[in-house]
Amino acid sequence: MKHVDGSMIDTNPTVSAEMAEELRQVIGPRSVLPQAALSTHTTFKVGGPADWLCLPETVSQLRDILSWINKVGTPWIVLGNGSNILFSDDGFRGVVIKIRGARPVDHTLWHLSHSGVQVRVGAGVGLARVASYCAEAGLTGMEWATGIPGVVGGAVRGNAGAHGWEMGDVINELEVLTSAGMLETLQRDSLSFRYRHSGLASDLLITGATLSLTEDDPSIIRRRIQEYTEQRKNTQPSADQSAGCMFKNPAGESAGRLIDIAGCKGVAVGGAMVSPLHGNFIVNRGGATSKDTLSLIDSIREKVRMETGVELELEVRVVGSI
Ligand code: EPU
């Protein structure tokens, strides 16, 4: 079996139940789950089982998980809300660490507070929640994030954006955990954000961020949120199961427009279909597999290449075997 990048996958179990028990003793049995269906942890609802799913609430638990991972030597991956990722039908041989939190708690990966125009937010907080919190606090700069189904950590990592804004525009500081378990603070001037790219080393784990916003009238901020929400509802299949925009926009172009011109809207392979509303979304119309989706991606790329000469680059991260 091969990874999507062509390298061979080791299909042996990476972590035994005994090894996992060690971690369960440290962070609690309900936070370490075997054979977790990734389809239930991604917005596209595709993906087989992860060997182990870890659900940390605090930075200290995250540190314990990393130190255990270093000891057992297993592949691992961090998941936010699973909104920009396509997992293989075969799942993930290793440990998936999901940091998305359901409830705000102080001093956890899910904290959210502000002092003046500075907002401190944990990596596992959902973007929509950050946007509404900032609106209530009379702080502008996060309205664009209202309809994005991701969390802060993922949005920072991929420099998510919409409506002319990007995450990098508002970041003042980042809190990260190194693979050696050290907590570090990165200042804005040491970061190099560009379109859908944060420049952060792949082994750094984002635990939180401080955002620098601007004061504004809460009712004006709320109106802007409503406008963006309306715009998104009219132009994107927000109610459908998808992984968001599938491809990055080529410089000065919209990938969705190119896919539209190439006649791909409504084209389907199995359960995966190009949204008839917006060409850059592949929606799961029921029972889509990663094979369906990858085959549809190939065919979209081919048609766009033939029609427009443009080579589309994936925005969504594809993980696992083919
Ligand atoms: N268009 C078409 N046909 C389509 C889709 C778009 O002709 O099927 C045209 C639109 O009519 C418009 C232009 O293309 O004239 C741009 O479309 P849109 O405003 O929808 O923006 P986009 O470039 O397709 C980007 C981001 C979205 C973000 C929107 C709104 C990327 C890849 N996409 O889309 O982000 O929500 O702007 O700001 O950068 C994402 O990153 O996951 C994402 C959805």
Boltz pocket constraint, residues with backbone or C-beta under 6 A from the ligand:
constraints:
  - pocket:
      binder: B
      contacts: [[A, 161], [A, 162], [A, 163], [A, 164], [A, 235], [A, 243], [A, 244], [A, 245], [A, 246], [A, 247], [A, 248], [A, 249], [A, 253], [A, 254], [A, 255], [A, 256], [A, 257], [A, 260], [A, 275], [A, 277], [A, 278], [A, 279], [A, 280], [A, 315]]
      max_distance: 6.0
